[in-house]
Structure formats: structure tokens, C-alpha cells
């Protein structure tokens, strides 16, 4: 099979193969003539592994036909139409509509990236298509520019090549445990071997939008190991061309599938862009009024042009995440995807006890050490996931400052360790300790207890987040304790107060102690969350009240 010279075959007594249109990992696509209806079609001849046993080959054919038949039930203007599923000479074939036009990958290769309006139009079409597929229980699992066709005459966008699609409740087309898909466009949960659902297709769409706008996936690297590391744990850097659609791109490239932007909301946001020229954040609504207590609301006015951040003071660091990442890439590069999957699942050796008997984070989520015992946030990314687990109580207060910090005894009646070089800046009822250039802002507020306690206070503030912090998203409040006192932890991402400032991430804990309510938070650029989390952990761990 597979040469133009033998392309005169008649399949199933009806479809006469013509020229070969392309070849993929799952088979060869031919231009063909439906001799019964007299129309041009595309016929995909699925690859058969002759090394398989007869029983394995039979089971694979049955799965292929069953899944292709399920895809054939999808009727949507942006999903390839499957006309027929046939078998000839022991080989399965899928007969589809013929699209006169190349793939999006061909278009990018030939003419370069598309403009933002065209990217939004393509995104809307594909989001509509995956919504229809997911509604029918079909996951595509290989969305990438090469599997998106653009009809030359009309510009119609068509999602094709459901060759490795998965039908809910059915065994996948490939063997159990095998990896299928294109790594640069594959969601991290699939990379790590976790069970994946519809959200995995949405991650692929986020990567595809970046590729359409810039010419390549943001996860392209020089090696397979590099790609896998970029997808699972590296900082996500959407291309500059994606700036107008950044809320959509970031929402789709959310590593936590449960917090990933949904198809309907992403489609609504892209339609809004085509109508207004701007993209509103997902779920952004104006609050009913100012919350009674908003700890970080407009936490500090920024200068118009912040000074560049100088080299920071020495800080206690952990090399664990760096070592894990280095070993991970080396192992994956030498051993391929199956070894990578093993590593992402912890190497098959179980979990490793961490400090205090807790379980260390697996290699799929390397994290910095946390001096307080609070869960450390994963490696920084353009889209950040708030901590999903309840926070254990911090360790006992430390009366000394770690290396690189100084103990600040504040006139407001408390003491805590702050990084060397941070300066005090009182602002009304809040006290700030800020780095040069105000890149990092460590804030403290002391007040009377509020109705509902720390949890009520934080939830009211989070509910009003969109009106107090521009572009507020991914907020989560978790009830916890602080040294045995009731507490609540709030974490969120927002746009910052100016384009110069850029997106920021905030960690905030509030608790009641000795008849007072204390609130400590750190705000920092999304690209500096490691330092921010360390500053936050040290501040909370060393905080003591009534020290004036």
C-alpha cells in the first residue's frame, strides 16, 4: 500500500482511489471517487500493523470501526463529514467529505502566522466543533494545525482526523498505555498518564491559537524531553502576538484541567473580541458594592515607570525542583515517552515522605520548599492554579530571621521577617514592606474581628474581587488554621493596575488571634511567584503580634 502507482484500487466495490493527499501517524488519505454517487471524497486508509497477532488485529479493526462510526454521527459545519466506514481486504477505511483547501499548518508554513482576527475566527469555529463532539461523548485528542482544514473558496474551518479519538466508555483506538497525539499540543494531564477528559482538547486549542498567531507552539523545544518538560512544568510564555487574546489563551493553557477555561466561555470571549476588539476575562462581573473588608484592594499605587528590580538579597532556596527537572529531561530524552510517563507518575516507586511526615510533591509538579509547611505552588506559569488542598497549620513561630531577611519590629504592634532591602511604607490602615521598584509588596493589616470570622471576610473579599482587582480570576478561599487559630487562605491572579505593571498573583492569609484580626499577603508578578511564595511563607512563619 501507499504509492501513487497503485492508486487505482477500488475499495468496497465503490470508492476508487486517486492521488494521495497526505500521510499521518494513523494512515494515508487519498482523493477518491464515489462511483455510486459520482462525487469526490477523501478516503483514509488506516495503518495496519502486520506484526500483530490475528486476534489483536481483529480487535483493533473492531475498535477503529466502532469509533469511526461514532464520529460519523457528529453533524456540525466545522467537523469533517464522515460518509462511510468500510473494510476491504482486512483493512479499515473511513470515507469523508473532500475539503478543497490545505491545512492550517500548510497555511502557516506557506504564508506565515495569521492575524488576531483570523485566529479568533478559527478559534470560534474549533470551539464550536469540540463542544459538539464532547456533547456526543467524543474526544478528539489530537487537535493541532495539521488537523484543521481551511476551505479555499469559503474560508470554512473544519476539524478533521479523529483517527485517535476516544469515545466515552470505549477502549481507545490504540493499545492501553500507549501514547497517542502530538506532544507540543498535548495536555499535561495526558502527558503524566492521568485520566483525561474534554478539557484536554481545550488545552490543545490554546496551544493551537498560539501557533496560529506566532507560527509555532509555545511548547516547541529541541528534544522530546524538552517538550514534555515544557508542557508539564516549565513557565508558560504565550507569544507576544497573543496579547489581544491573552485571557483566552491563558484560560485554555491552565494546567489544572478542573480550572481550565470551558469551551462555551472561551467561544463567548472570542466572539466578544470580534465584536468589540477586546476580550473580557472569564466570569468577570461587577460586584454589587464594595466589600466590607477588602484586604488587598488596590494594595499600593504604582509609579508610572517602576525602576527595574535589582539583584535580590540571598534567599534560602531549595534545589529539589531543579534537580528533578534536570533528571526528568535527561531521562526522557534517552528513554522516550514511556519512560517520561513513568517519571511523571513518580517513577513507580511510590511517594517520598517530606518534612513533618507529609508527602513530597511528585515530579509532575516540582515545587519550592515551604518553610511554614503550607503547600508550595508549582513552577510559575502564565496561568496560575491556586492551591487545591486545605492548608495545614504552620510550624511554630520563628523568633529569628532566615539568611537574607531581617526581623522588622513594626510600630503597628507586630513583628515579622522581611527580605533585606524591603522598605516600610504605611498606607492608612495597611502597612507595606516593598522591594525596590515595588515589584514585591508584602502587606499587613490589623483590625477588629469581622462578621463571619476569617472565612467570611475572605469570601466576601473574593466575591468582590472583580471590582477591586482588575482582571481578577482563579480566586480560591480555603479554611485553615494559623498556630491553632481560625484562619482562611485566599489566592488569586489579576491583571495589575496598569499595562506597565502587568499580571500579578497574590497569596493572602487572614486569622484571628487575641481579639484581633490579622491579615498578611504578598503580591508579585506572575513570573516571580517562587520568590513571592517564599516571602509569604517566611512572613507568616515569623509573624508575632503585640510586639510594639
C-alpha positions in Angstrom: 0.0 0.0 0.0 1.0 3.6 -0.2 2.3 4.6 -3.6 0.6 6.7 -6.2 1.3 3.9 -8.7 -1.3 1.6 -7.1 -3.9 4.3 -6.6 -6.3 2.7 -9.0 -7.7 0.3 -6.4 -11.4 0.0 -5.9 -12.4 -0.1 -2.2 -15.5 -1.9 -1.1 -16.6 -2.1 -4.7 -17.5 1.6 -4.6 -14.6 4.0 -3.9 -11.8 4.3 -6.5 -8.6 5.7 -5.0 -6.9 8.5 -6.9 -3.9 10.7 -5.8 -2.6 10.6 -2.3 -3.4 13.7 -0.3 -1.3 13.1 2.7 0.1 10.7 5.3 -0.2 10.8 9.1 0.6 8.7 12.0 -2.6 6.7 11.7 -2.8 6.2 8.0 -2.9 7.6 4.4 -5.5 9.9 3.0 -6.5 9.5 -0.7 -8.6 11.6 -3.1 -11.2 9.2 -4.4 -14.3 8.9 -6.4 -17.6 7.6 -5.0 -18.7 5.7 -8.1 -22.2 5.1 -6.8 -23.0 8.8 -6.2 -20.5 10.3 -8.6 -18.8 12.6 -6.2 -15.3 13.3 -5.0 -14.4 12.1 -1.5 -11.4 11.6 0.8 -10.6 8.1 1.9 -8.5 7.5 4.9 -6.7 4.1 4.8 -5.8 3.2 8.4 -2.5 1.7 9.0 -2.4 -2.0 10.0 0.5 -3.4 12.0 1.2 -6.7 10.3 3.3 -7.8 13.3 0.2 -8.1 15.4 -1.4 -11.4 16.1 -4.7 -12.1 14.2 -6.7 -11.6 17.4 -5.0 -8.3 18.1 -5.5 -7.1 14.5 -9.2 -8.1 14.6 -9.8 -6.3 17.9 -8.0 -3.2 16.6 -10.2 -3.2 13.4 -13.3 -3.5 15.5 -12.3 -0.6 17.8 -11.4 1.5 14.8 -14.7 0.9 13.0 -16.7 1.4 16.2 -15.1 4.8 17.0 -15.2 5.9 13.4 -18.9 5.1 13.3 -19.4 7.2 16.5 -17.6 10.1 14.8 -19.8 9.7 11.8 -22.8 10.6 14.0 -21.4 14.1 14.5 -23.1 16.6 12.4 -21.5 20.0 12.6 -20.4 22.6 10.0 -16.9 22.6 11.4 -16.4 18.9 11.8 -15.4 16.8 8.9 -18.3 14.8 7.5 -17.8 11.0 7.6 -19.8 9.4 4.8 -19.0 5.8 5.3 -16.9 3.3 7.2 -15.9 0.2 5.3 -13.5 -2.7 5.4 -11.7 -4.1 2.4 -9.1 -6.9 2.4 -8.9 -6.8 6.2 -8.1 -3.1 6.2 -10.4 -0.4 7.7 -11.2 2.7 5.6 -13.0 5.9 6.6 -14.8 7.8 3.7 -15.1 11.6 4.3 -16.0 14.7 2.6 -13.3 16.2 0.4 -12.2 19.7 1.5 -10.6 21.7 -1.3 -8.0 23.6 0.7 -4.9 22.9 2.8 -4.4 22.5 6.5 -3.8 25.4 8.9 -0.3 24.1 9.3 0.2 24.3 5.5 -1.1 27.9 5.6 1.2 28.9 8.4 4.2 27.3 6.6 3.3 29.0 3.3 2.1 32.4 4.4 3.2 32.9 8.0 1.1 33.4 11.1 -2.5 34.7 10.8 -3.7 38.0 12.3 -5.5 38.1 15.6 -9.0 38.5 14.0 -8.4 35.4 11.9 -7.1 33.5 14.9 -10.3 34.4 16.8 -12.4 33.3 13.9 -10.6 29.9 13.7 -10.8 29.5 17.5 -14.6 30.1 17.5 -15.1 27.5 14.8 -13.0 24.9 16.6 -14.5 25.6 20.0 -17.9 25.1 18.5 -16.8 21.9 16.9 -15.3 20.4 20.1 -18.4 21.4 22.1 -20.5 19.3 19.6 -18.1 16.4 19.8 -17.8 16.5 23.6 -21.6 16.7 23.8 -21.7 13.4 21.9 -19.1 11.8 24.1 -16.3 12.0 21.6 -12.8 13.4 22.5 -10.5 14.3 19.6 -7.2 14.0 21.4 -5.0 15.4 18.6 -6.1 18.9 17.9 -3.2 20.7 16.1 -2.8 22.9 13.0 -2.2 19.9 10.7 -5.7 18.5 11.6 -7.5 21.8 10.9 -8.5 22.3 7.2 -9.4 25.7 5.7 -11.6 25.5 2.7 -10.1 27.7 -0.1 -13.3 29.1 -1.6 -15.2 29.9 1.6 -12.6 30.0 4.4 -14.7 27.4 6.3 -12.7 25.9 9.1 -13.0 22.1 9.5 -11.7 19.9 12.3 -10.6 16.6 10.8 -8.6 13.4 11.6 -10.5 11.9 14.5 -8.2 8.9 14.0 -7.2 8.7 17.6 -10.4 10.0 19.0 -11.8 8.4 22.1 -15.4 7.6 22.7 -16.6 7.8 26.3 -16.9 4.4 27.8 -15.0 2.7 25.0 -11.4 1.3 24.8 -9.2 3.7 22.9 -8.1 3.1 19.4 -4.5 2.3 20.4 -3.3 -0.2 22.9 -3.8 0.6 26.6 -0.9 2.5 28.0 0.4 3.7 24.6 0.8 7.4 24.0 -1.0 9.0 21.1 -1.1 12.6 19.9 1.4 15.4 19.2 3.4 16.3 22.3 3.5 20.0 21.6 -0.3 20.1 21.7 -0.9 17.5 24.3 -2.4 18.5 27.7 -0.2 17.9 30.8 -2.7 15.5 32.4 -2.3 13.3 29.3 1.5 13.7 29.4 1.6 12.5 33.0 -0.6 9.5 32.3 -3.6 10.7 34.2 -7.1 10.1 33.1 -8.1 12.9 30.7 -11.4 14.3 29.6 -12.8 17.1 27.4 -10.5 19.7 29.0 -7.5 18.1 27.3 -8.9 19.1 23.9 -9.2 22.7 25.2 -5.5 22.8 26.2 -4.7 21.7 22.7 -6.8 24.6 21.3 -4.9 27.0 23.5 -1.6 25.8 22.0 -3.1 25.9 18.5 -4.1 29.6 18.9 -0.6 30.4 19.9 0.8 28.6 16.9 -1.7 30.3 14.6 -0.6 33.7 15.9 3.1 33.2 16.1 4.0 30.3 13.8 4.8 27.7 16.4 3.5 26.1 19.6 4.7 27.7 22.9 5.9 24.3 23.9 8.2 23.6 20.9 11.7 22.6 22.1 14.7 20.9 20.5 14.0 17.5 22.1 11.1 15.3 23.1 12.3 15.6 26.7 12.3 19.3 26.5 8.8 19.4 25.0 7.4 17.2 27.8 9.1 19.3 30.5 7.8 22.5 28.9 4.2 21.1 28.9 4.2 19.7 32.4 6.2 22.1 34.5 8.0 25.0 32.7 6.8 28.5 32.8 4.2 29.1 30.1 5.1 32.0 27.9 2.4 32.9 25.4 3.8 34.7 22.3 3.6 38.4 22.2 1.2 38.1 19.2 -1.3 36.5 21.6 -1.6 39.6 23.8 -5.0 40.7 22.4 -6.4 37.2 23.2 -4.4 36.6 26.4 -7.3 35.9 28.8 -8.5 33.2 26.4 -5.1 31.7 25.8 -4.2 31.7 29.5 -7.5 30.2 30.4 -7.1 27.4 27.9 -3.5 26.8 29.0 -4.4 26.3 32.6 -2.5 23.2 33.8 -5.3 22.2 36.3 -8.0 20.7 34.0 -10.7 21.4 36.6 -9.9 25.1 36.4 -9.3 25.3 32.6 -11.4 27.7 30.7 -14.5 26.0 29.3 -15.4 25.8 25.6 -18.6 27.8 25.8 -16.9 30.6 27.8 -13.9 30.7 25.5 -16.1 30.9 22.5 -18.1 33.7 24.1 -14.9 35.6 24.9 -13.6 35.3 21.3 -16.9 36.4 19.8 -16.8 39.4 22.2 -13.3 40.2 20.8 -14.6 40.2 17.2 -17.5 42.5 18.2 -15.6 44.9 20.4 -11.9 44.5 19.8 -11.3 43.5 23.5 -11.5 40.3 25.5 -13.3 40.3 28.9 -11.9 37.9 31.5 -13.9 34.8 32.1 -16.7 35.3 34.6 -15.8 38.9 35.1 -18.8 40.7 36.6 -19.1 43.9 38.6 -19.7 43.4 42.3 -22.9 44.6 43.9 -20.9 47.0 46.0 -17.6 47.4 47.9 -17.0 44.5 50.3 -16.9 45.5 54.0 -13.3 44.3 54.2 -11.0 44.0 51.1 -7.5 43.3 52.4 -5.6 43.8 49.2 -7.9 46.2 47.3 -5.6 48.5 45.3 -2.9 47.5 47.6 -0.5 50.2 46.5 -0.4 52.9 43.8 2.5 52.3 41.4 4.8 54.9 39.9 4.3 55.4 36.2 7.5 53.6 35.4 8.8 51.3 38.1 12.5 51.0 38.4 14.0 47.7 37.3 14.3 45.2 40.1 18.0 45.0 41.3 19.7 41.8 42.2 17.8 40.4 45.2 19.3 39.5 48.6 20.5 36.0 49.1 17.5 33.8 49.9 17.2 30.3 51.4 16.5 28.1 48.4 15.6 24.5 47.6 17.4 22.7 44.7 14.9 19.8 44.7 12.8 21.2 41.9 15.8 22.0 39.7 17.3 18.6 40.2 14.0 16.8 39.5 13.6 18.8 36.3 17.1 18.1 35.1 16.9 14.4 35.8 13.5 14.3 34.2 14.6 15.9 30.9 17.7 13.7 30.7 15.7 10.5 31.4 13.0 11.4 28.9 15.5 12.3 26.2 17.2 9.0 26.5 14.2 6.7 27.0 11.3 8.2 25.2 7.7 8.8 26.2 7.1 5.6 28.1 9.9 6.4 30.5 8.6 10.0 30.7 5.2 8.8 31.7 6.8 6.6 34.4 8.8 9.6 35.7 5.8 11.8 35.8 4.0 9.2 37.9 6.7 9.2 40.4 8.9 6.6 38.9 6.7 3.8 40.1 8.4 3.9 43.4 5.7 5.4 45.5 5.7 8.7 47.3 8.5 10.2 49.3 7.9 11.3 52.9 8.6 15.0 53.2 9.3 17.2 56.2 7.0 16.5 59.1 5.7 13.3 57.6 3.9 15.0 54.7 4.2 13.5 51.2 6.6 15.2 48.8 5.2 16.6 45.6 5.7 14.2 42.6 8.0 15.0 39.7 4.9 16.1 37.7 4.6 19.2 40.0 8.0 20.2 41.2 7.7 22.9 43.9 9.8 25.1 46.1 10.3 24.3 49.7 7.9 26.0 52.1 9.2 26.9 55.5 5.8 27.1 57.0 4.6 23.8 55.8 2.0 25.4 53.6 1.7 23.7 50.2 4.1 25.3 47.8 2.8 26.5 44.4 4.1 24.6 41.3 6.6 26.1 38.9 5.5 29.6 37.7 3.3 29.8 34.6 1.5 32.4 32.7 -1.7 31.0 34.2 -1.5 30.0 37.8 -3.5 27.4 39.7 -4.5 28.3 43.3 -3.6 25.6 45.9 -6.3 23.0 45.8 -5.7 21.4 49.2 -6.5 22.6 52.7 -3.6 24.3 54.3 -2.1 22.5 57.3 -1.2 24.7 60.3 2.1 26.5 60.0 5.0 25.4 62.2 5.8 27.2 65.4 6.8 30.9 65.1 10.4 31.6 64.5 11.9 34.4 66.6 14.9 34.8 64.2 15.1 35.9 60.6 16.5 33.4 58.0 19.5 34.3 56.0 18.7 37.1 53.6 16.0 38.5 55.8 15.8 40.9 58.7 13.3 40.9 61.7 11.1 44.0 61.4 9.5 45.1 64.7 6.7 47.3 63.4 5.2 50.3 65.4 1.8 48.9 64.5 2.2 46.2 67.1 3.7 43.2 65.3 7.0 41.7 64.1 7.9 39.6 61.1 10.9 38.7 58.9 11.1 40.7 55.7 13.7 40.4 52.9 16.7 42.6 53.3 16.3 45.7 51.1 12.5 45.9 51.6 11.4 49.3 53.0 8.4 50.1 55.2 5.6 52.2 53.6 2.5 52.7 55.9 -0.7 53.5 53.9 -3.7 54.2 56.1 -4.7 51.0 57.9 -2.3 48.9 56.0 1.5 48.6 56.4 3.6 47.6 53.4 7.1 46.3 53.1 8.1 46.7 49.5 11.1 45.7 47.3 12.9 48.4 45.3 10.7 49.3 42.3 7.7 47.9 44.3 7.9 44.6 42.4 7.1 42.7 45.5 4.6 44.0 48.0 4.3 42.5 51.5 1.2 43.8 53.2 -0.1 43.6 56.8 -3.4 44.8 58.2 -4.6 44.7 61.8 -8.3 45.2 62.5 -11.2 44.3 64.8 -12.7 40.8 64.2 -15.4 40.9 61.4 -18.7 39.1 61.0 -18.2 35.5 59.8 -14.6 35.3 61.0 -11.6 34.9 58.7 -13.5 32.7 56.3 -16.4 35.1 55.9 -14.1 38.0 55.5 -12.1 36.3 52.8 -15.1 35.0 50.9 -16.7 38.4 50.8 -13.5 39.9 49.5 -13.1 37.2 46.9 -16.7 37.7 45.8 -15.9 41.4 45.2 -12.5 40.5 43.6 -13.5 41.6 40.1 -14.4 45.1 41.2 -11.4 45.6 43.5 -8.6 43.9 41.5 -8.8 44.4 37.7 -9.0 41.1 35.7 -9.5 39.1 38.9 -9.6 35.3 38.2 -8.7 31.9 39.5 -9.6 33.0 43.1 -10.0 30.4 45.8 -10.6 30.7 49.5 -9.6 27.8 51.8 -10.4 27.5 55.5 -7.4 26.6 57.6 -5.8 27.4 60.9 -2.8 29.5 61.9 -1.0 28.4 65.1 -4.3 26.9 66.3 -6.3 30.0 65.4 -9.2 30.0 62.8 -7.8 31.2 59.5 -8.6 31.5 55.8 -6.2 31.4 52.8 -7.0 33.3 49.6 -5.0 33.0 46.4 -5.8 34.7 43.1 -4.4 36.2 39.8 -5.3 39.6 38.3 -4.2 41.9 35.6 -2.5 44.5 37.8 -3.4 48.2 37.9 -1.7 49.2 34.6 -0.3 47.7 31.4 3.2 48.6 32.7 2.6 46.7 35.9 1.3 43.6 34.1 -0.4 40.5 35.6 0.1 39.7 39.2 -0.5 36.9 41.7 -1.5 37.3 45.4 -1.1 35.0 48.4 -3.2 36.1 51.4 -3.9 34.6 54.9 -6.2 36.1 57.5 -6.7 34.8 61.1 -8.0 35.9 64.5 -5.7 36.0 67.5 -6.1 37.6 70.9 -9.2 39.5 70.0 -7.7 41.0 66.8 -7.9 40.1 63.1 -4.5 39.9 61.3 -4.1 39.8 57.5 -0.8 39.1 55.7 -0.4 39.0 52.0 2.3 39.1 49.2 1.6 40.4 45.7 4.0 39.8 42.8 4.3 39.5 39.0 3.1 36.1 37.8 6.6 35.3 36.6 8.0 35.7 40.1 5.7 33.5 42.1 8.5 31.4 43.5 10.1 34.4 45.3 6.7 35.7 46.3 5.7 32.4 47.9 8.9 32.2 49.8 8.5 35.8 51.1 4.9 34.9 52.1 5.8 31.7 53.9 8.6 33.3 55.8 6.4 36.3 56.8 3.6 34.1 58.1 6.0 31.7 59.9 7.8 34.5 61.7 4.8 36.8 62.4 4.3 37.7 66.1 1.7 40.0 67.4 1.7 42.7 70.2 5.4 43.3 69.8 5.5 47.1 69.9 
